[in-house]
Amino acid sequence: MASNEPSDVYFDWSDSYGGGISDAAKSCKGMPKITQCADRETDRVRRWDDWTWILRIRGERPITVTIYRDGELKCEETTDDEMTMFQLTIRDVTKEDKGWYTLEVENERGTVSIDRELKVVR
């Protein structure tokens, strides 16, 4: 099944818990922050495998998450939800999915962003 188009991007939100208590209420104040993310800049993923990027996003809601690939808009989502763990997934990665991804987080108090390179290998 060959494809000349990049794969779809999926968003998923969840809450993180510590000691049985949700951190959502204390995490949804102020400027947006990306407070937990893998420390590598590049992920190597085999073709047809899934690529997942997980990070914690804090800040006042509503909050908008925008994904760019090589500077072009891929998708965007706005949420009022207090969930803090964000997961971006590209299923069945193809060679067309390779490139630099920018995740931009924005609320009425500001904007932050983080970059990640996706390399597709055989």
Salt bridges, closest charged atoms under 4 A:
ASP23 OD2 - ARG56 NE 3.78
ASP23 OD2 - ARG58 NH2 3.87
ASP43 OD1 - ARG40 NE 2.47
ASP43 OD2 - ARG116 NE 3.18
GLU60 OE1 - ARG109 NE 2.65
